[in-house]
């Protein structure tokens, strides 16, 4: 791996999703436009692969957070809801 590729790979870990996505779009644009040497094309391809991995990790993390958030309220309603219903029933019985 070249020094530039090593630096790019190290910097990839600190990119946010939008930064990685935007850079990936630029890499694809440059590859599609052509006019680069084989070495430049390979370097762009490798950078694109790293950026795609970063995007994939962000999206997987977002999916996990969404799944946890969606699972959380149902668990809270089952646990907390039962307590609230029992408390309301007790209050009604005591007042009624």
C-alpha positions in Angstrom: 0.0 0.0 0.0 1.3 3.5 -0.8 1.7 6.2 1.7 -1.3 8.0 0.2 -3.4 4.9 0.4 -2.3 4.3 4.0 -3.2 7.9 4.9 -6.5 7.6 3.1 -7.4 4.3 4.8 -6.5 5.8 8.2 -8.6 8.9 7.6 -11.5 6.8 6.4 -12.3 5.7 9.9 -13.0 9.2 11.1 -15.4 10.1 8.2 -19.1 10.7 8.9 -21.6 9.0 6.6 -22.3 12.1 4.5 -18.6 12.9 4.0 -17.9 9.3 2.9 -20.9 9.2 0.6 -20.0 12.5 -1.0 -16.4 11.4 -1.6 -17.6 8.0 -2.9 -19.8 9.9 -5.4 -16.8 11.9 -6.5 -14.7 8.7 -6.9 -17.3 7.1 -9.0 -17.7 10.2 -11.1 -13.9 10.3 -11.8 -13.8 6.6 -12.6 -16.8 6.9 -15.0 -15.2 10.0 -16.7 -12.1 8.0 -17.5 -8.9 9.7 -18.6 -6.9 8.4 -15.6 -4.0 6.1 -15.7 -4.3 2.5 -14.7 -2.5 3.2 -11.4 -4.8 6.2 -10.7 -7.9 4.1 -11.5 -6.8 1.4 -9.2 -6.1 3.9 -6.4 -9.6 5.4 -7.0 -11.2 2.0 -7.0 -9.5 1.1 -3.7 -10.5 4.4 -2.1 -14.1 3.7 -3.3 -14.1 0.3 -1.7 -12.9 1.8 1.6 -15.6 4.6 1.4 -18.3 2.0 0.7 -17.2 0.1 3.8 -17.5 3.2 5.9 -21.0 4.0 4.5 -22.0 0.4 5.1 -20.8 0.5 8.7 -22.7 3.8 9.3 -25.9 2.3 7.8 -25.6 -0.9 9.8 -25.2 1.2 12.9 -28.2 3.3 12.1 -30.2 0.2 11.4 -29.2 -1.3 14.8 -30.1 2.0 16.6 -33.5 2.1 14.8 -34.2 -1.5 15.6 -33.3 -0.8 19.3 -35.5 2.3 19.3 -38.4 0.4 17.8 -38.0 -2.5 20.2 -37.6 -0.1 23.2 -41.1 1.5 23.4 -42.8 -1.9 23.1 -40.8 -3.2 26.0 -41.5 -0.1 28.0 -45.3 -0.3 27.3 -45.3 -4.0 28.4 -43.4 -3.4 31.5 -44.4 0.2 32.4 -47.9 -0.1 30.9 -48.7 -3.0 33.2 -47.6 -1.1 36.2 -49.6 2.0 35.2 -52.7 -0.1 34.6 -52.3 -1.9 37.9 -51.8 1.4 39.7 -54.9 2.9 38.0 -57.0 -0.2 38.9 -55.8 0.0 42.5 -56.6 3.8 42.7 -60.1 3.1 41.1 -60.8 0.3 43.6 -59.7 2.4 46.6 -61.8 5.4 45.5 -64.7 3.5 44.3 
